[in-house]
Amino acid sequence: MIDREQKLRLGDARKLSQMMQGESVPSSGLSKQMAEELLSEDLIWQQVYGSRRKFKLRDANALSIYLAQRYGIQVSLDEWIKVMESGETVSRARQVEVTSRSKAKSTRSFTGFLVKSYQPIETSLRGEPLLINPPQGLSLFIEDFTHFRLADDVTVVGIENGENFQHIEQMRHLFKNIKVLFVSRYPQSSDLRTWLRAISNPYLHFGDFDLAGIHIFLTEFFTHLGLKASFFIPSDIEARLQTGNAPLYDLQYEHFKEMKVIDKRLKPLIDMIHRYRRVYEQEGYLQ
């Protein structure tokens, strides 16, 4: 949903444009608000070089989708920057054209969510059988999700990170004993959650093993789905946390130290994160 109270700062936009070209930017290059926002959404990650810290973008396409949903940017980020930098020399009509903040435009351009699988998954759409079995490198976008249903033995696995979603074949070792349909958390919308509430299949959230990832699960899924939703915790996560990312833990701690954990099943994981003062990103499970 577009937040009409929030405006993208030009300074942040310029740095994000650099990151979309593959560059890293100093942690001081983004405003504190933007850095916390993108870290909590798992759109950027932190590189540490001694005392220096830089931010790197995970997925340019995911960021474009996020900017459209969060800030209403309807064109490329570079074009938006160009128009905003032009100020009064550009007509008000053109400024409205590149953003959907105008009160007259508040609907999303599309609805639905992406799905993938590495094995045939039996589903139905509008009551007709539909076999989900896309070749490697292809995702399916489910538009009419209100009429999309799964076989009873399928578990829905939600993926936070774009790289993991693109390479689900490299995660077979994690889900050997269950039949899974992978769904992407992006585009940022409530459509996925609405669909999950309507079906009886269990939901397994595969996010980063950090405070931000847990916060996303609790606020966006568990609050609405209850015990039908669970956070995926691999059996070897404690060993991985012992050599995990300490600077990222420190960065997240101030923001999430008062987080209310309403799903008690997460207490052992959170205790481990605080014990080792480290976090672990889900890309580490690609093999």
PAZAPA-4460 file (N, C-alpha, C; in steps of 0.05 Angstrom, whole numbers, plus 32768, in hexadecimal, padded with zeros to 4 digits):
% residues 287
    n_x    n_y    n_z   ca_x   ca_y   ca_z    c_x    c_y    c_z   seq   type   mol
   8011   7FE8   8000   8000   8000   8000   8012   8019   8000     1      M     A
   800A   802D   7FF0   8019   8046   7FEF   8015   8056   8009     2      I     A
   802A   805F   8015   8029   806F   802D   802A   808C   8025     3      D     A
   8013   809A   8027   8012   80B5   801D   8020   80C9   8030     4      R     A
   8026   80BF   8049   8034   80D1   805C   8052   80D1   8057     5      E     A
   805C   80BD   8048   8078   80BB   8044   8080   80C5   8029     6      Q     A
   8097   80D3   8027   80A1   80DD   800E   80BE   80D3   800C     7      K     A
   80C5   80CA   7FF4   80E0   80C2   7FEF   80F2   80DA   7FEC     8      L     A
   8108   80DB   7FFB   811A   80F2   7FFA   812C   80EF   7FE1     9      R     A
   8132   8105   7FD5   8143   8105   7FBD   815E   80F9   7FC3    10      L     A
   8169   8100   7FDA   8184   80F5   7FE2   8183   80D7   7FE4    11      G     A
   816F   80CC   7FF0   816C   80AF   7FF2   8168   80A3   7FD6    12      D     A
   8158   80B0   7FC6   8152   80A6   7FAB   816C   80A4   7F9A    13      A     A
   817D   80B8   7F9C   8196   80B8   7F8D   81A7   80A1   7F96    14      R     A
   81A9   809C   7FB0   81B9   8085   7FB9   81AD   806B   7FB1    15      K     A
   8193   8069   7FB2   8185   8050   7FA9   818A   804B   7F8C    16      L     A
   818B   8060   7F7C   8190   805D   7F5F   81AC   8051   7F5B    17      S     A
   81C0   805B   7F6B   81DB   8050   7F69   81DB   8032   7F70    18      Q     A
   81CC   802B   7F85   81CB   800F   7F8D   81BD   7FFE   7F79    19      M     A
   81AA   8008   7F6A   819D   7FF9   7F55   81AF   7FF3   7F3E    20      M     A
   81C5   8003   7F3C   81D9   7FFE   7F27   81EF   7FEB   7F31    21      Q     A
   81EB   7FE0   7F49   81FE   7FCD   7F53   8213   7FD8   7F66    22      G     A
   8212   7FF2   7F6C   8225   7FFF   7F7D   821E   7FFB   7F9B    23      E     A
   8232   7FFC   7FAB   822E   7FFD   7FC8   8230   801A   7FD0    24      S     A
   8221   8022   7FE5   8222   803E   7FEF   8229   803E   800C    25      V     A
   8237   8052   8016   823D   8053   8033   8224   8053   8043    26      P     A
   8225   8047   805B   820D   8046   806C   8203   8062   8073    27      S     A
   8215   8076   8072   820C   8091   8078   81FF   809E   8060    28      S     A
   81FF   8091   8049   81F3   809C   8031   81D5   809C   8031    29      G     A
   81C9   8089   803F   81AC   8088   8042   81A4   8094   805C    30      L     A
   818C   80A1   805C   8181   80AB   8075   817D   8094   8088    31      S     A
   817D   8099   80A2   8179   8084   80B6   815E   8076   80B2    32      K     A
   814A   8086   80AC   812F   807B   80A8   812F   8068   8090    33      Q     A
   813B   8070   807A   813B   8060   8062   814B   8046   8066    34      M     A
   8162   8049   8073   8173   8031   8079   8164   801D   8089    35      A     A
   8157   8026   809F   8148   8014   80B0   8131   8007   80A1    36      E     A
   8124   8017   8091   810D   800D   8081   8115   7FF7   806E    37      E     A
   812B   7FFC   805F   8133   7FE8   804B   8140   7FD0   8058    38      L     A
   814D   7FD3   806F   8158   7FBC   807D   8142   7FAB   8088    39      L     A
   812D   7FB7   8093   8117   7FA8   809E   8107   7F9A   8089    40      S     A
   8107   7FA4   8070   80FA   7F98   805A   810C   7F84   804C    41      E     A
   8125   7F81   8055   8139   7F6F   804A   813F   7F76   802D    42      D     A
   813E   7F8F   8026   8144   7F98   800B   8162   7F9F   8007    43      L     A
   8170   7FA5   801D   818C   7FAA   801C   819B   7F9A   8031    44      I     A
   81B5   7F97   802E   81C5   7F8A   8042   81DE   7F9B   8047    45      W     A
   81EC   7F95   805C   8202   7FA6   8065   821D   7F98   8060    46      Q     A
   822F   7FA5   8053   824B   7F9C   8050   825C   7FAA   8064    47      Q     A
   826E   7F9B   8071   827F   7FA7   8086   829C   7FA5   807D    48      V     A
   82AA   7FBC   807D   82C7   7FBD   8076   82D5   7FCB   808E    49      Y     A
   82DD   7FBB   80A1   82E9   7FC8   80B9   82D5   7FD9   80C7    50      G     A
   82DB   7FF3   80C9   82C8   8005   80D7   82B4   8011   80C3    51      S     A
   82B7   800B   80A9   82A5   8017   8095   828F   8003   808F    52      R     A
   8277   800F   808A   8260   7FFF   8083   8253   8009   806A    53      R     A
   824C   7FF7   8058   823E   7FFF   8040   8225   7FEE   803C    54      K     A
   8212   7FFA   802D   81F9   7FEC   8027   81FA   7FE2   800A    55      F     A
   81EF   7FCA   8006   81ED   7FBE   7FEC   81D1   7FB5   7FE7    56      K     A
   81C6   7FB9   7FCF   81AB   7FB2   7FC9   81A9   7F94   7FC3    57      L     A
   8195   7F87   7FCC   8191   7F6A   7FC7   8185   7F65   7FAC    58      R     A
   8170   7F74   7FA5   8161   7F6E   7F8D   8155   7F88   7F82    59      D     A
   815F   7F91   7F6B   8156   7FAB   7F5F   8138   7FAA   7F58    60      A     A
   812F   7F93   7F4E   8113   7F91   7F47   8101   7F93   7F5F    61      N     A
   8109   7F86   7F75   80F9   7F87   7F8D   80F8   7FA3   7F98    62      A     A
   810E   7FB2   7F96   810E   7FCE   7F9F   80FB   7FDF   7F8E    63      L     A
   80FB   7FDB   7F74   80E9   7FEA   7F63   80CC   7FE5   7F6A    64      S     A
   80C5   7FCC   7F70   80AA   7FC5   7F78   80A3   7FD2   7F93    65      I     A
   80B6   7FD2   7FA5   80B2   7FDE   7FBF   80AE   7FFC   7FBD    66      Y     A
   80BE   8009   7FAD   80BB   8026   7FAA   80A0   802D   7F9E    67      L     A
   8096   801C   7F8C   807C   8021   7F7F   8066   801E   7F94    68      A     A
   8068   8009   7FA5   8054   8004   7FB8   8055   8017   7FD0    69      Q     A
   806D   801E   7FD9   8071   802E   7FF1   806F   804C   7FEB    70      R     A
   807B   8054   7FD5   807C   8071   7FCF   806E   8079   7FB5    71      Y     A
   8061   8066   7FA8   8051   806D   7F90   8061   8075   7F78    72      G     A
   807A   806D   7F76   808A   8074   7F5E   8083   8062   7F47    73      I     A
   8079   806F   7F32   806D   8060   7F1B   8080   805E   7F03    74      Q     A
   8098   806A   7F05   80AB   8069   7EEF   80C6   805F   7EFB    75      V     A
   80DA   805D   7EEA   80F4   8055   7EF4   80FE   8069   7F09    76      S     A
   810E   8060   7F1B   8118   8072   7F31   8128   8089   7F25    77      L     A
   8138   8084   7F10   8148   8099   7F04   8136   80AE   7EF7    78      D     A
   8120   80A6   7EEB   810D   80B9   7EDF   8100   80C9   7EF5    79      E     A
   80F8   80BC   7F0A   80EC   80CA   7F21   80FF   80DF   7F2C    80      W     A
   8118   80D8   7F2F   812C   80EB   7F39   812E   8103   7F27    81      I     A
   812F   80FE   7F0D   8132   8113   7EF9   811B   8127   7EFB    82      K     A
   8103   811C   7EFD   80EB   812D   7EFF   80EB   813D   7F19    83      V     A
   80F1   8131   7F2F   80F1   813E   7F48   8107   8154   7F4A    84      M     A
   811E   814E   7F3E   8134   8162   7F3E   812D   817A   7F2D    85      E     A
   811B   8177   7F1A   8114   818D   7F08   8102   81A2   7F16    86      S     A
   80F5   819A   7F2C   80E6   81AC   7F3C   80D0   81BA   7F2D    87      G     A
   80D0   81D5   7F2F   80BA   81E5   7F23   80BB   81E6   7F05    88      E     A
   80D1   81DD   7EF9   80D3   81DD   7EDB   80C3   81C7   7ECF    89      T     A
   80BA   81B4   7EDF   80A9   819E   7ED6   808D   81A3   7EDF    90      V     A
   807A   819E   7ECE   805E   81A3   7ED4   8055   8191   7EEB    91      S     A
   8040   819B   7EFA   8034   818C   7F0F   8029   8172   7F04    92      R     A
   801E   8173   7EEC   8012   815B   7EE0   8028   8145   7EDC    93      A     A
   8040   814D   7ED4   8055   813A   7ED0   805E   812E   7EEB    94      R     A
   805F   813F   7EFF   8067   8135   7F1A   8053   8121   7F24    95      Q     A
   8039   8126   7F1F   8025   8113   7F28   8026   80FA   7F17    96      V     A
   802E   80FC   7EFE   8030   80E5   7EEC   8044   80D1   7EF6    97      E     A
   805A   80DA   7F01   806F   80C7   7F09   806B   80BC   7F25    98      V     A
   8056   80C6   7F33   8050   80BB   7F4D   8032   80B7   7F50    99      T     A
   802A   80A4   7F60   800E   809F   7F64   8003   80AC   7F7D   100      S     A
   8010   80C1   7F87   8008   80CE   7FA0   7FEF   80DF   7F9C   101      R     A
   7FE9   80E6   7F83   7FD1   80F5   7F7E   7FB9   80E7   7F8A   102      S     A
   7FA7   80F6   7F96   7F8F   80E9   7FA3   7F7E   80DB   7F8E   103      K     A
   7F81   80E3   7F75   7F71   80D6   7F60   7F7B   80BB   7F59   104      A     A
   7F93   80B3   7F62   7F9F   809A   7F5A   7FA8   808B   7F72   105      K     A
   7F99   8077   7F7B   7FA1   8069   7F93   7F9F   804B   7F8F   106      S     A
   7F98   8041   7F78   7F95   8024   7F74   7FAF   8019   7F69   107      T     A
   7FB5   7FFF   7F70   7FCD   7FF2   7F67   7FC9   7FE9   7F4A   108      R     A
   7FDF   7FE9   7F3B   7FDD   7FE2   7F1F   7FD8   7FC4   7F1A   109      S     A
   7FDE   7FB3   7F2E   7FD9   7F97   7F2B   7FD7   7F8B   7F47   110      F     A
   7FCA   7F74   7F49   7FC7   7F66   7F62   7FD1   7F49   7F5E   111      T     A
   7FD9   7F3D   7F74   7FE3   7F21   7F73   7FFE   7F1D   7F7F   112      G     A
   800A   7F06   7F79   8024   7F00   7F84   8032   7EEA   7F72   113      F     A
   804C   7EE8   7F76   805C   7ED5   7F67   805E   7EBA   7F75   114      L     A
   805E   7EA4   7F65   8061   7E89   7F70   8076   7E7A   7F5F   115      V     A
   8084   7E67   7F6C   8098   7E56   7F5E   8097   7E3B   7F6B   116      K     A
   80A2   7E27   7F5D   80A5   7E0C   7F69   80BB   7DFE   7F5A   117      S     A
   80C8   7DEA   7F67   80DC   7DDA   7F59   80D1   7DBD   7F55   118      Y     A
   80B8   7DBA   7F5B   80AA   7DA0   7F57   808D   7DA6   7F50   119      Q     A
   8080   7D94   7F42   8064   7D98   7F3A   8052   7D9C   7F53   120      P     A
   8042   7DB1   7F52   8030   7DB7   7F69   8014   7DB9   7F5E   121      I     A
   8002   7DA9   7F69   7FE6   7DA9   7F60   7FD7   7DC0   7F6C   122      E     A
   7FCB   7DD0   7F5B   7FBB   7DE7   7F64   7FA2   7DE8   7F53   123      T     A
   7F91   7DFC   7F59   7F79   7E01   7F48   7F75   7E1F   7F47   124      S     A
   7F6B   7E28   7F30   7F65   7E44   7F2C   7F49   7E46   7F20   125      L     A
   7F37   7E53   7F2F   7F1B   7E55   7F27   7F0F   7E39   7F23   126      R     A
   7F17   7E27   7F34   7F0C   7E0C   7F34   7F18   7DF9   7F20   127      G     A
   7F2A   7E03   7F0F   7F36   7DF2   7EFA   7F52   7DEA   7F04   128      E     A
   7F5A   7DD0   7EFF   7F75   7DC7   7F07   7F8B   7DD7   7EFA   129      P     A
   7F9F   7DDE   7F09   7FB6   7DEC   7EFF   7FD0   7DE1   7F0C   130      L     A
   7FE1   7DD6   7EFB   7FFA   7DCA   7F05   8010   7DE0   7F05   131      L     A
   801A   7DE7   7F1C   8030   7DFA   7F1E   804B   7DEB   7F1C   132      I     A
   8059   7DEF   7F06   8072   7DE1   7F01   8083   7DF1   7EEE   133      N     A
   8089   7E0A   7EF4   8098   7E1B   7EE1   80B5   7E12   7EDF   134      P     A
   80C1   7E15   7EC7   80DD   7E0F   7EC4   80EF   7E21   7ED4   135      P     A
   8107   7E19   7ED9   811A   7E29   7EE8   811E   7E44   7EDB   136      Q     A
   811C   7E59   7EEB   811F   7E74   7EE1   8105   7E82   7EDB   137      G     A
   80EE   7E75   7EE1   80D4   7E80   7EDB   80C3   7E80   7EF4   138      L     A
   80B5   7E96   7EF9   80A1   7E98   7F0F   8086   7E9C   7F02   139      S     A
   8070   7E96   7F11   8055   7E9B   7F08   8049   7EB1   7F19   140      L     A
   803A   7EC3   7F0D   802D   7ED8   7F1C   800F   7ED1   7F1E   141      F     A
   8005   7ECE   7F36   7FE9   7EC6   7F3A   7FD9   7EE0   7F3E   142      I     A
   7FC9   7EE7   7F2A   7FB9   7EFF   7F2B   7F9F   7EFA   7F3A   143      E     A
   7F90   7EE5   7F32   7F76   7EE0   7F3E   7F7A   7ECE   7F56   144      D     A
   7F87   7ED8   7F6B   7F8F   7EC8   7F82   7F77   7EC0   7F93   145      F     A
   7F61   7ECE   7F91   7F49   7EC7   7FA1   7F3E   7EAC   7F98   146      T     A
   7F44   7EA3   7F80   7F3A   7E89   7F76   7F51   7E75   7F72   147      H     A
   7F67   7E7A   7F7F   7F7F   7E68   7F7D   7F81   7E57   7F96   148      F     A
   7F81   7E3C   7F92   7F81   7E2A   7FA9   7F96   7E14   7FA4   149      R     A
   7FA0   7E08   7FBA   7FB5   7DF4   7FBA   7FAA   7DD9   7FC4   150      L     A
   7FB8   7DC4   7FBC   7FB3   7DA9   7FC8   7FB9   7DAA   7FE6   151      A     A
   7FAB   7D99   7FF5   7FAD   7D9B   8012   7FC9   7D95   801D   152      D     A
   7FD9   7D86   800D   7FF3   7D7E   8018   800A   7D91   8011   153      D     A
   8003   7DA9   8008   8017   7DBD   8000   801B   7DD1   8016   154      V     A
   8034   7DD7   801C   803C   7DEC   802F   8045   7E05   801F   155      T     A
   803B   7E1C   8026   8043   7E35   8019   805C   7E3F   8028   156      V     A
   8071   7E44   8018   808A   7E4F   8024   808E   7E6B   8019   157      V     A
   808E   7E7F   802B   8092   7E9A   8023   80AF   7EA2   8025   158      G     A
   80B9   7EAE   800F   80D6   7EB5   800D   80D8   7ED3   800E   159      I     A
   80E9   7EDD   8020   80EE   7EFA   8022   8101   7F04   800D   160      E     A
   8116   7EF6   8009   812C   7F00   7FF8   8129   7EF8   7FDB   161      N     A
   812E   7F0C   7FC9   812B   7F07   7FAD   813E   7EF2   7FA2   162      G     A
   8156   7EF2   7FAB   816A   7EDE   7FA2   8161   7EC2   7FA9   163      E     A
   8158   7EBE   7FC1   814E   7EA3   7FC8   8136   7E9B   7FB8   164      N     A
   8124   7EAE   7FB3   810C   7EA7   7FA3   8114   7E9F   7F86   165      F     A
   8128   7EAC   7F7B   8131   7EA6   7F60   813F   7E8B   7F5F   166      Q     A
   814A   7E81   7F75   815A   7E69   7F75   814F   7E54   7F88   167      H     A
   8135   7E4F   7F87   8128   7E3B   7F99   8134   7E1F   7F95   168      I     A
   813E   7E19   7F7D   8149   7DFF   7F78   8161   7DF9   7F8B   169      E     A
   816E   7E0E   7F94   8185   7E0B   7FA6   817D   7E08   7FC3   170      Q     A
   8162   7E06   7FC8   8159   7E03   7FE4   814A   7DE9   7FE7   171      M     A
   814C   7DD7   7FD4   813E   7DBD   7FD6   8146   7DAE   7FF0   172      R     A
   815F   7DB1   7FF8   8169   7DA2   800F   815A   7DAA   8029   173      H     A
   814D   7DC1   8029   8140   7DCB   8041   8123   7DC0   8044   174      L     A
   8118   7DB7   802D   80FC   7DB0   802D   80F8   7D94   8021   175      F     A
   8108   7D81   802A   8108   7D66   801E   80EE   7D57   8022   176      K     A
   80E2   7D5B   8039   80CB   7D4A   8041   80B0   7D57   803E   177      N     A
   80AF   7D6E   8032   8094   7D7B   802E   8092   7D85   8011   178      I     A
   8079   7D88   8009   8073   7D93   7FEE   806E   7DB0   7FF2   179      K     A
   807E   7DC1   7FE4   807D   7DDE   7FE9   8077   7DEE   7FD0   180      V     A
   8068   7E04   7FD3   8065   7E18   7FBF   8071   7E32   7FCA   181      L     A
   8084   7E3D   7FBB   8092   7E55   7FC4   8083   7E6E   7FBB   182      F     A
   8080   7E81   7FCD   8073   7E9B   7FC6   8086   7EB1   7FCE   183      V     A
   8084   7EC7   7FBF   8095   7EDE   7FC5   8086   7EF3   7FD5   184      S     A
   8094   7EFF   7FE8   8088   7F14   7FF8   8084   7F2E   7FE8   185      R     A
   8093   7F31   7FD3   8090   7F48   7FC1   807F   7F40   7FA9   186      Y     A
   806F   7F52   7F9D   806B   7F6E   7FA3   8060   7F72   7FBF   187      P     A
   8066   7F89   7FCB   805D   7F8F   7FE5   803E   7F95   7FE4   188      Q     A
   802E   7F82   7FEC   8011   7F85   7FEC   8006   7F72   8000   189      S     A
   7FEC   7F75   8006   7FDF   7F63   8018   7FD3   7F4B   800A   190      S     A
   7FD7   7F49   7FF0   7FCA   7F34   7FE1   7FD3   7F18   7FEA   191      D     A
   7FED   7F14   7FEE   7FF6   7EFA   7FF7   7FEA   7EF3   8012   192      L     A
   7FEA   7F06   8024   7FDE   7F01   803F   7FC0   7EFB   803D   193      R     A
   7FB2   7F09   802C   7F95   7F04   8029   7F91   7EE8   801F   194      T     A
   7FA1   7EDF   800C   7F9E   7EC4   8001   7FA5   7EAF   8016   195      W     A
   7FBA   7EB4   8026   7FC2   7EA1   803A   7FAC   7E9E   804F   196      L     A
   7F9E   7EB3   8055   7F88   7EB1   8069   7F71   7EA1   805E   197      R     A
   7F6E   7EA0   8044   7F57   7E93   8038   7F5B   7E75   8034   198      A     A
   7F74   7E6C   8034   7F79   7E50   802F   7F80   7E41   8049   199      I     A
   7F7E   7E27   8048   7F84   7E17   8061   7FA0   7E0E   8063   200      S     A
   7FB0   7E11   804E   7FCC   7E07   804D   7FDD   7E16   8061   201      N     A
   7FF0   7E09   806E   8003   7E16   8080   8016   7E29   8071   202      P     A
   801F   7E3E   8080   8031   7E51   8074   804B   7E50   8084   203      Y     A
   8062   7E4D   8076   807C   7E4C   8082   808C   7E64   8077   204      L     A
   8094   7E75   808A   80A2   7E8E   8082   80C0   7E8A   8083   205      H     A
   80CD   7E8D   806B   80EB   7E89   806A   80F7   7EA5   8065   206      F     A
   8100   7EB1   807B   810C   7ECB   807A   8129   7ECA   8085   207      G     A
   8134   7EE2   8088   814F   7EE3   8095   814C   7EDD   80B3   208      D     A
   8161   7ED1   80BD   8160   7EC9   80DA   816C   7EE0   80EA   209      F     A
   815D   7EF6   80EA   8165   7F0E   80F8   814C   7F1B   8104   210      D     A
   8150   7F31   8112   8139   7F3E   8120   8126   7F4B   810C   211      L     A
   8131   7F55   80F6   8120   7F61   80E2   810E   7F4C   80D4   212      A     A
   811A   7F35   80CE   810B   7F20   80C1   80F5   7F15   80D3   213      G     A
   80FB   7F13   80ED   80E6   7F0A   8100   80D0   7F1E   8102   214      I     A
   80D7   7F38   8102   80C4   7F4D   8104   80B1   7F4C   80EC   215      H     A
   80BC   7F48   80D5   80AB   7F46   80BC   8097   7F2F   80BF   216      I     A
   80A1   7F18   80C8   808F   7F01   80CC   8079   7F07   80E0   217      F     A
   8080   7F12   80F6   806C   7F17   810B   8057   7F2B   8103   218      L     A
   805F   7F41   80F7   804D   7F57   80F0   803D   7F52   80D7   219      T     A
   8049   7F45   80C3   803B   7F42   80A9   802D   7F27   80A6   220      E     A
   8035   7F13   80B6   8029   7EF9   80B2   801D   7EED   80CB   221      F     A
   802D   7EEA   80E0   8022   7EDC   80F8   800A   7EEB   8104   222      F     A
   800C   7F06   8105   7FF6   7F16   8110   7FDB   7F10   8102   223      T     A
   7FDD   7F09   80E8   7FC5   7F05   80D8   7FBD   7EE8   80D4   224      H     A
   7FD1   7ED6   80D5   7FCD   7EBA   80D0   7FCD   7EA8   80E8   225      L     A
   7FD8   7EB2   80FE   7FD9   7EA2   8116   7FEC   7E8A   8113   226      G     A
   7FE5   7E74   8120   7FF7   7E5D   8121   7FF8   7E4E   8106   227      L     A
   7FE8   7E56   80F3   7FEA   7E4A   80D8   8004   7E53   80CB   228      K     A
   8010   7E69   80D5   8029   7E73   80CB   8040   7E6C   80DE   229      A     A
   8056   7E63   80D4   806D   7E5D   80E5   8087   7E67   80D7   230      S     A
   809B   7E6D   80E7   80B4   7E77   80DD   80C7   7E60   80D9   231      F     A
   80D2   7E5D   80C1   80E4   7E47   80BB   80FE   7E49   80CA   232      F     A
   8105   7E35   80DA   811D   7E35   80EA   812D   7E1B   80E4   233      I     A
   8141   7E1C   80D4   8151   7E04   80CD   815F   7DF8   80E6   234      P     A
   8164   7DDF   80E5   816F   7DD1   80FC   818C   7DDA   8102   235      S     A
   819A   7DE5   80EF   81B6   7DED   80F3   81B9   7E0B   80F8   236      D     A
   81A3   7E1A   80FD   81A5   7E37   80FF   81B7   7E40   8115   237      I     A
   81B8   7E32   812C   81CA   7E3B   8141   81E7   7E3B   8139   238      E     A
   81F0   7E26   812B   820B   7E25   8122   8211   7E3C   810E   239      A     A
   81FE   7E43   80FE   8202   7E58   80EA   8202   7E74   80F8   240      R     A
   81F2   7E77   810C   81F1   7E91   811A   820C   7E97   8128   241      L     A
   8219   7E82   8131   8233   7E86   813F   8248   7E94   812E   242      Q     A
   8245   7E92   8114   8258   7E9F   8101   8249   7EB3   80EF   243      T     A
   8232   7EBD   80F9   8221   7ECE   80E9   822B   7EEB   80E9   244      G     A
   8219   7EFD   80E2   821F   7F19   80DD   821A   7F29   80F7   245      N     A
   8230   7F31   8104   822E   7F41   811D   8227   7F5E   8118   246      A     A
   8233   7F6C   8104   822C   7F88   8100   820F   7F8C   80F9   247      P     A
   8203   7F79   80EA   81E6   7F7C   80E4   81D5   7F78   80FD   248      L     A
   81DD   7F66   810E   81CF   7F63   8128   81CF   7F7E   8137   249      Y     A
   81E7   7F8A   8139   81EA   7FA3   8148   81D8   7FB9   813C   250      D     A
   81D7   7FBA   8121   81C7   7FCE   8113   81A9   7FCA   8119   251      L     A
   81A0   7FB1   8119   8184   7FAB   811D   817B   7FAD   813A   252      Q     A
   818E   7FA8   814C   8187   7FA6   8168   8178   7FBF   8173   253      Y     A
   8183   7FD6   816D   8177   7FEF   8177   815A   7FF2   816D   254      E     A
   8156   7FE9   8154   813B   7FED   8148   8127   7FD8   8152   255      H     A
   8130   7FC0   8158   811D   7FAB   815F   8120   7FA0   817B   256      F     A
   8130   7FAD   818C   8135   7FA2   81A7   811B   7FA0   81B8   257      K     A
   8107   7FB1   81B2   80EE   7FB0   81C1   80D8   7FA0   81B3   258      E     A
   80E0   7F92   819E   80CC   7F83   818E   80BD   7F6F   81A0   259      M     A
   80A2   7F70   819D   8091   7F5E   81AC   808E   7F43   819C   260      K     A
   8097   7F2E   81A8   8097   7F14   819B   807D   7F05   81A3   261      V     A
   806A   7F05   8191   8050   7EFA   8198   804E   7EDC   8190   262      I     A
   8062   7ED2   8182   8063   7EB6   817B   8079   7EA9   818C   263      D     A
   8071   7E9B   81A0   8085   7E90   81B3   8096   7E7B   81A7   264      K     A
   808F   7E70   8190   80A0   7E5C   8182   80BA   7E68   8179   265      R     A
   80BB   7E83   8178   80D3   7E90   816E   80E7   7E96   8185   266      L     A
   80DF   7E92   819D   80F0   7E99   81B4   810C   7E8B   81B3   267      K     A
   810E   7E71   81AD   8129   7E65   81AB   813B   7E72   8196   268      P     A
   812F   7E79   817F   813F   7E86   816A   8148   7EA1   8172   269      L     A
   8136   7EB1   817E   813D   7ECC   8187   8152   7ECB   819D   270      I     A
   814F   7EB8   81AF   8163   7EB5   81C4   817F   7EAF   81B9   271      D     A
   8180   7E9E   81A4   819A   7E98   8197   81A5   7EB1   818A   272      M     A
   8194   7EC0   817C   819E   7ED9   816F   81AA   7EEC   8183   273      I     A
   819D   7EEF   819A   81A8   7F01   81AF   81C0   7EF5   81BD   274      H     A
   81C1   7EDB   81C0   81D7   7ECE   81CD   81F1   7ED2   81BD   275      R     A
   81EF   7ECE   81A3   8207   7ED0   8192   820B   7EEC   8187   276      Y     A
   81F7   7EFD   818A   81F7   7F19   8180   81FE   7F19   8162   277      R     A
   81F2   7F06   8154   81F7   7F04   8137   81DC   7EFB   812A   278      R     A
   81DB   7F01   8110   81C4   7EF8   8100   81CE   7EE9   80E8   279      V     A
   81BC   7EDC   80DA   81C3   7ECC   80C2   81AF   7ED1   80AC   280      Y     A
   81BA   7ED7   8094   81A9   7EDD   807D   81A2   7EC4   806D   281      E     A
   818A   7EC3   8063   817F   7EAA   8057   818F   7EA2   803E   282      Q     A
   819D   7EB4   8031   81AC   7EAC   8019   81C1   7E97   801F   283      E     A
   81C9   7E96   8038   81DD   7E82   8040   81D4   7E65   803D   284      G     A
   81BA   7E61   803A   81AF   7E46   8036   81AD   7E3E   8019   285      Y     A
   81B4   7E4F   8007   81B5   7E47   7FEB   81CD   7E35   7FE6   286      L     A
   81C8   7E1E   7FD8   81DF   7E0C   7FD3   81DB   7DFE   7FB8   287      Q     A
***
